[in-house]
Amino acid sequence: MYHENLLNLCFEALLHLYFTVQSNDSYTSATARNAILVKFLKPKLKLAAYKDQKKNIQLMLRLGRQKDKKLELELFELKKLTFDVYNASDS
């Protein structure tokens, strides 16, 4: 359940980011992408569905607020790692 929730959180965050960027006509910088992701993830802290992901969300928010980090790339890597672990545990 933990890995499934983490995988869903990563998918939802990345989809939200890509749809938001798609609706923009201009270039979206890395800091703007981080702001979009932070704005999306912050309300997730209070949802009961993501109770087991609270620490992960807090880390993502901290990472997204740093100027030199790219939260999008970190989410993509986390999604990839979680997907591998989730599929390995099913076998």
C-alpha positions as a Markdown table, in Angstrom:
| # | Residue | x | y | z |
|---|---|---|---|---|
| 1 | Met | 0.0 | 0.0 | 0.0 |
| 2 | Tyr | 2.9 | 2.4 | 0.9 |
| 3 | His | 4.6 | 2.0 | -2.5 |
| 4 | Glu | 1.3 | 2.2 | -4.4 |
| 5 | Asn | 0.4 | 5.5 | -2.6 |
| 6 | Leu | 3.9 | 6.9 | -3.4 |
| 7 | Leu | 3.6 | 5.8 | -7.0 |
| 8 | Asn | 0.2 | 7.4 | -7.3 |
| 9 | Leu | 1.4 | 10.6 | -5.7 |
| 10 | Cys | 4.3 | 10.9 | -8.2 |
| 11 | Phe | 2.0 | 10.2 | -11.2 |
| 12 | Glu | -0.6 | 12.7 | -10.1 |
| 13 | Ala | 2.0 | 15.4 | -9.4 |
| 14 | Leu | 3.8 | 14.9 | -12.7 |
| 15 | Leu | 0.5 | 14.8 | -14.6 |
| 16 | His | -0.7 | 18.0 | -13.0 |
| 17 | Leu | 2.6 | 19.7 | -13.8 |
| 18 | Tyr | 2.5 | 18.6 | -17.5 |
| 19 | Phe | -1.1 | 19.6 | -18.0 |
| 20 | Thr | -0.4 | 23.0 | -16.4 |
| 21 | Val | 2.7 | 23.6 | -18.5 |
| 22 | Gln | 0.8 | 22.5 | -21.6 |
| 23 | Ser | -1.9 | 25.1 | -21.0 |
| 24 | Asn | 0.7 | 27.8 | -20.9 |
| 25 | Asp | 1.7 | 29.4 | -24.2 |
| 26 | Ser | 5.1 | 30.5 | -23.1 |
| 27 | Tyr | 8.2 | 28.7 | -21.7 |
| 28 | Thr | 7.9 | 27.5 | -18.1 |
| 29 | Ser | 11.2 | 27.8 | -16.1 |
| 30 | Ala | 12.4 | 25.3 | -13.5 |
| 31 | Thr | 11.5 | 27.6 | -10.6 |
| 32 | Ala | 8.0 | 28.1 | -12.0 |
| 33 | Arg | 7.7 | 24.3 | -12.4 |
| 34 | Asn | 8.8 | 23.9 | -8.8 |
| 35 | Ala | 6.2 | 26.4 | -7.7 |
| 36 | Ile | 3.4 | 24.5 | -9.6 |
| 37 | Leu | 4.4 | 21.3 | -7.9 |
| 38 | Val | 4.7 | 22.9 | -4.4 |
| 39 | Lys | 1.2 | 24.4 | -4.9 |
| 40 | Phe | -0.1 | 21.0 | -5.9 |
| 41 | Leu | 1.6 | 19.0 | -3.1 |
| 42 | Lys | 0.9 | 21.3 | -0.1 |
| 43 | Pro | -2.8 | 20.4 | 0.2 |
| 44 | Lys | -1.9 | 16.7 | 0.0 |
| 45 | Leu | -0.3 | 16.9 | 3.5 |
| 46 | Lys | -3.8 | 17.2 | 5.1 |
| 47 | Leu | -5.5 | 14.4 | 3.2 |
| 48 | Ala | -6.1 | 11.1 | 5.0 |
| 49 | Ala | -5.3 | 9.2 | 1.8 |
| 50 | Tyr | -1.7 | 10.3 | 1.9 |
| 51 | Lys | -1.2 | 9.9 | 5.7 |
| 52 | Asp | 1.6 | 7.4 | 5.2 |
| 53 | Gln | 3.3 | 9.7 | 2.7 |
| 54 | Lys | 3.4 | 12.8 | 5.0 |
| 55 | Lys | 7.2 | 12.7 | 5.4 |
| 56 | Asn | 7.8 | 12.2 | 1.7 |
| 57 | Ile | 5.5 | 15.1 | 0.8 |
| 58 | Gln | 7.3 | 17.3 | 3.3 |
| 59 | Leu | 10.7 | 16.4 | 1.8 |
| 60 | Met | 9.3 | 17.1 | -1.7 |
| 61 | Leu | 8.0 | 20.5 | -0.5 |
| 62 | Arg | 11.4 | 21.4 | 1.0 |
| 63 | Leu | 13.2 | 20.3 | -2.2 |
| 64 | Gly | 10.8 | 22.3 | -4.4 |
| 65 | Arg | 11.4 | 25.4 | -2.4 |
| 66 | Gln | 15.2 | 25.3 | -3.0 |
| 67 | Lys | 16.3 | 27.4 | -5.9 |
| 68 | Asp | 19.0 | 25.1 | -7.3 |
| 69 | Lys | 16.9 | 21.9 | -7.3 |
| 70 | Lys | 14.5 | 20.5 | -9.8 |
| 71 | Leu | 11.6 | 18.8 | -8.2 |
| 72 | Glu | 10.3 | 17.5 | -11.5 |
| 73 | Leu | 13.5 | 15.4 | -12.0 |
| 74 | Glu | 13.4 | 14.1 | -8.5 |
| 75 | Leu | 9.8 | 13.1 | -8.8 |
| 76 | Phe | 10.6 | 11.3 | -12.0 |
| 77 | Glu | 13.4 | 9.4 | -10.4 |
| 78 | Leu | 11.4 | 8.6 | -7.4 |
| 79 | Lys | 8.5 | 7.3 | -9.6 |
| 80 | Lys | 11.0 | 5.1 | -11.5 |
| 81 | Leu | 12.5 | 3.6 | -8.3 |
| 82 | Thr | 9.1 | 3.1 | -6.7 |
| 83 | Phe | 7.8 | 1.4 | -9.8 |
| 84 | Asp | 10.7 | -1.0 | -9.8 |
| 85 | Val | 10.3 | -1.8 | -6.1 |
| 86 | Tyr | 6.5 | -2.1 | -6.4 |
| 87 | Asn | 6.8 | -4.6 | -9.4 |
| 88 | Ala | 9.6 | -6.5 | -7.6 |
| 89 | Ser | 7.4 | -7.0 | -4.5 |
| 90 | Asp | 4.5 | -8.3 | -6.7 |
| 91 | Ser | 6.7 | -11.1 | -8.1 |
